[in-house]
Every structure is written in C-alpha cells, then in structure tokens.
Amino acid sequence: MFLAKVKKSIIATAKHSAYAGKRVFVVQPVEPTGREKGGEWVAVDCVGAGCGDTVVCGSSPGVAGKLFTLKRAPIRTLILAIVDRIDSKDIA
C-alpha cells in the first residue's frame, strides 16, 4: 500500500469489460509530507476519489477480482481510501 495524489482522470471509449462503470485515475505516489516520489500509476477508484485528493492505493494479486466479483480482472492498483489528514510528530 502507498500514499498517492490523484493527478488526472482517464477517459477511454474502448476498454476491457472489467473497467465498465469504474473511474480510472492517474495517481502519483507521495511521501507523508506530500513530496512526490517515483513514477505515476493507473488506479481504479473504489471509494469516490477525485482529482487532487490524497489517497491510499494498494495492489495485491486477486483483490480487484474479489472486490468487483470478476473472474479475471486486468486491474493492478486500486484506490482504497481517501486521506482526510496525516498526523505525525515525525514528519518534517
């Protein structure tokens, strides 16, 4: 699991049936301080996230298939939670 910032929405006229009715976003992993790290990912939204939100993303084999009741889901990363705030005395 990792923290990320939702950067932009992905719109596609043709897509795999596993994506039907689901919102897909480009997310940028971030540190708890908000500093970007690593490359961008494509993630399927499970919680109603929007552009600009800080979210918790996860990727585990088979989770998308179970969550969306699909036999085979070509979905690697899911947006699992929207972050309200990050509290830590250790964050600089």
ZARO-68417 format. One record per residue (C-alpha): residue number from 1; residue in three letters; chain; z negated, x, y. Coordinates in nm, 3 decimals. Example, Ala and Ser with C-alpha at 12.3 -4.5 7.8 and 13.67 -1.06 7.14 Angstrom:
ZARO-68417
R  zado  tordren  miro       pz       px       py
R     1      ala     A   -0.780    1.230   -0.450
R     2      ser     A   -0.714    1.367   -0.106
END
This chain:
ZARO-68417
R  zado  tordren  miro       pz       px       py
R     1      met     A    0.000    0.000    0.000
R     2      phe     A    0.065    0.113    0.354
R     3      leu     A    0.037    0.002    0.715
R     4      ala     A    0.364   -0.068    0.893
R     5      lys     A    0.505   -0.211    1.213
R     6      val     A    0.769   -0.484    1.177
R     7      lys     A    1.071   -0.348    1.368
R     8      lys     A    1.352   -0.600    1.322
R     9      ser     A    1.477   -0.891    1.117
R    10      ile     A    1.761   -0.855    0.869
R    11      ile     A    2.023   -1.131    0.859
R    12      ala     A    2.277   -1.145    0.576
R    13      thr     A    2.546   -1.400    0.499
R    14      ala     A    2.570   -1.289    0.136
R    15      lys     A    2.260   -1.187   -0.057
R    16      his     A    2.105   -1.187   -0.403
R    17      ser     A    1.958   -1.525   -0.502
R    18      ala     A    1.609   -1.365   -0.517
R    19      tyr     A    1.620   -1.344   -0.135
R    20      ala     A    1.711   -1.712   -0.081
R    21      gly     A    1.473   -1.874    0.167
R    22      lys     A    1.284   -1.550    0.232
R    23      arg     A    1.262   -1.350    0.554
R    24      val     A    1.356   -0.984    0.527
R    25      phe     A    1.249   -0.720    0.780
R    26      val     A    1.283   -0.351    0.855
R    27      val     A    0.933   -0.202    0.870
R    28      gln     A    0.819    0.140    0.995
R    29      pro     A    0.514    0.293    0.824
R    30      val     A    0.240    0.380    1.074
R    31      glu     A   -0.095    0.555    1.076
R    32      pro     A   -0.405    0.351    1.170
R    33      thr     A   -0.365    0.491    1.522
R    34      gly     A   -0.019    0.331    1.542
R    35      arg     A    0.172    0.660    1.526
R    36      glu     A    0.492    0.626    1.322
R    37      lys     A    0.529    0.826    1.003
R    38      gly     A    0.810    0.859    0.750
R    39      gly     A    1.126    0.656    0.727
R    40      glu     A    1.188    0.286    0.761
R    41      trp     A    1.171    0.042    0.468
R    42      val     A    1.315   -0.301    0.395
R    43      ala     A    1.042   -0.553    0.311
R    44      val     A    1.033   -0.920    0.211
R    45      asp     A    0.780   -1.128    0.404
R    46      cys     A    0.516   -1.326    0.210
R    47      val     A    0.284   -1.419    0.498
R    48      gly     A    0.481   -1.527    0.805
R    49      ala     A    0.500   -1.193    0.985
R    50      gly     A    0.719   -1.139    1.289
R    51      cys     A    0.873   -0.856    1.486
R    52      gly     A    0.607   -0.638    1.649
R    53      asp     A    0.333   -0.728    1.400
R    54      thr     A    0.132   -0.458    1.226
R    55      val     A    0.130   -0.545    0.856
R    56      val     A    0.012   -0.427    0.516
R    57      cys     A    0.302   -0.359    0.281
R    58      gly     A    0.292   -0.299   -0.089
R    59      ser     A    0.525   -0.215   -0.369
R    60      ser     A    0.440   -0.236   -0.732
R    61      pro     A    0.675   -0.298   -1.026
R    62      gly     A    0.691   -0.666   -1.115
R    63      val     A    0.479   -0.803   -0.829
R    64      ala     A    0.772   -0.966   -0.646
R    65      gly     A    0.892   -1.126   -0.968
R    66      lys     A    0.548   -1.275   -1.034
R    67      leu     A    0.490   -1.381   -0.674
R    68      phe     A    0.825   -1.558   -0.643
R    69      thr     A    0.844   -1.662   -1.013
R    70      leu     A    1.168   -1.475   -1.071
R    71      lys     A    1.268   -1.318   -1.399
R    72      arg     A    1.421   -1.013   -1.232
R    73      ala     A    1.369   -0.958   -0.862
R    74      pro     A    1.551   -0.674   -0.684
R    75      ile     A    1.269   -0.660   -0.430
R    76      arg     A    1.079   -0.336   -0.386
R    77      thr     A    0.847   -0.385   -0.089
R    78      leu     A    0.652   -0.692    0.021
R    79      ile     A    0.471   -0.772    0.345
R    80      leu     A    0.133   -0.882    0.208
R    81      ala     A   -0.088   -0.925    0.517
R    82      ile     A   -0.079   -0.933    0.896
R    83      val     A   -0.333   -0.697    1.056
R    84      asp     A   -0.549   -0.854    1.328
R    85      arg     A   -0.725   -0.531    1.422
R    86      ile     A   -0.825   -0.193    1.285
R    87      asp     A   -1.190   -0.092    1.329
R    88      ser     A   -1.289    0.264    1.257
R    89      lys     A   -1.503    0.518    1.434
R    90      asp     A   -1.300    0.794    1.266
R    91      ile     A   -0.967    0.706    1.429
R    92      ala     A   -0.889    0.935    1.720
END
